[in-house]
């Protein structure tokens, strides 16, 4: 399964802005709290599908959570 470069700091910041704990985010994304912790610490990369789900739950665009080198697909760009 492919992985996607994400910005650990952006994921954590977006989660905190949404007022969510790592556990709450994990439950809504459908994974374990430890995975969210690893994603936020940068010790694990996300699959594109997982990063898209995290973005959806947090109410942000996928590109917001991605590293600065990420280029969104057309379907992720604002309408």
ABEGO torsion letter per residue (X at the ends): XBBBBBBAAAAAAAAAAAGBBAAAAAAAAGBBAAAAAAAAAGABBBBAAAAAAAAAAAGBBAAAABBAABBBBAAABBX
